[in-house]
């Protein structure tokens, strides 16, 4: 079977999925930066991407392909040079509380306790709420990520996984409609990473799968396990969307079981083929010498 | 159980004693070479001990105990230091936070920073019509630079990550200042204050020599006029020890506000 046919089979729509209202609409987005010398550097070019409400989408690609730049355009941290991003019907002009962000390097404020890190975000986004309501909201979100007993610790006293759970609790606490995660688990070891995936899906599930999650990653297994669709970027500069691969694995997914499903292996191969050119030294033209 | 006497603790005490002995040895040597013209440690100690017997006596304007002299110097240093910091910290925040502020103020700072405290003294006299005001003025104006520069540096070096947190969660300017910018810059500011108090303490002696009246600097000058080198050497020791204590104080403050490695 050719890879193209394979994708066609996987693209068979599942009931209900196509009727999702649009959450994020990226329209003809091109992002260029002024280069340090003269001239401009184009990071991504002519990106069109529509993401439904409650969908989990991973953006995958090689380092420097502009995945984070695209993410920053959705978050409002970076302004597109051309085109626009629409989130829930509104044009993105800057960062906003409707989009919660989890940064790659946690970005917790090291002088504030776990509790305060979440509280200050809640306080900034919901100034109308009473102190008691805000405190309850923070406590509830910290309990969801099992960090309530560590609420008085400073970020420096936490492990990487705990830091990232704090950052996720912070993003969830402001109750955004969209959650943007920029390589959130990149710095974690494989075991911690696996439990963080479950943690993230649990939170998404508890919220009736209503939050749209966009995640940048370069981990193929992670992308398949979490997402409904995987957006594969071409190499930069002027990166474009190379292909969008649907992941039609049933939910809830079991990390141990899904890897044996034929669909999983097909998708995994497809993504590997898209991302990696050479699979052994022989592909590099080097003869193996025992 | 925690050991009270650790090897490294005992060793550092031994080194401290060694360093004192080294000082006393060199001092005795210099004293011997000058034929006791510069008094040795023993002669100085006698006078020093006598001074400490009644440090707070007050026999009129030109004859006060060392405690009173020292206390008035410390008060002066802190008022000058306080005024200087009050100017330096906001200006530093401004310089660090805005490129325009940096470009506008930096040349000014670079020109005024190396000016000797003594050069400012006549201006102080002119402005305040009194030597007291002039002394506080020169302390303020010479001690504010390290705080200013360190604050500006601290603020301008804030990592993009922390700024992004403020942006992503829509922090108000006030929240950004109090929860992100100032906590981040605080260790830098305290480092600046620590350098500043050191300079302020150095300037006080020169300032009080010019202004006269009361204070440790005046005491040194007065002892020179009274030809009591023992008193001058005692005063030097006191100035050194108080300077060390001030530094330790700010060092403790520095450790208190450090957020990393807690």
Contacts between the chains, C-beta under 8 A, distances in Angstrom:
chain1	res1	chain2	res2	distance
A	75	B	168	6.9
A	77	B	164	6.7
A	77	B	167	6.6
A	77	B	168	7.5
A	94	B	167	7.8
A	95	B	167	4.9
A	95	B	168	5.0
A	95	B	169	8.0
A	95	B	170	6.8
A	96	B	170	6.9
A	97	B	169	7.1
A	97	B	170	5.7
A	100	B	168	7.9
A	101	B	164	7.8
A	101	B	168	4.4
A	103	B	161	6.6
A	103	B	164	6.6
A	103	B	165	7.8
A	103	B	168	7.9
A	105	B	161	6.1
A	107	B	161	4.5
A	107	B	162	7.1
A	107	B	164	6.2
A	107	B	165	5.2
A	109	B	162	6.6
A	109	B	165	6.4
A	109	B	179	6.8
A	109	B	180	6.4
A	109	B	183	7.2
A	110	B	259	4.9
A	110	B	260	6.3
A	111	B	183	4.2
A	111	B	184	7.5
A	111	B	259	4.0
A	112	B	179	7.1
A	112	B	183	7.7
A	120	B	169	7.6
A	120	B	171	7.5
A	120	B	175	6.9
A	120	B	179	5.4
A	121	B	165	7.9
A	121	B	169	4.2
A	123	B	175	7.6
A	124	B	169	5.0
A	124	B	170	5.4
A	124	B	171	4.9
A	124	B	172	6.8
A	124	B	175	5.8
A	125	B	169	6.1
A	125	B	170	6.1
A	154	B	259	6.9
A	154	B	262	5.8
A	156	B	259	7.2
A	156	B	260	6.2
A	156	B	261	6.7
A	156	B	262	5.9
A	157	B	262	7.5
A	170	B	169	7.8
A	174	B	169	6.7
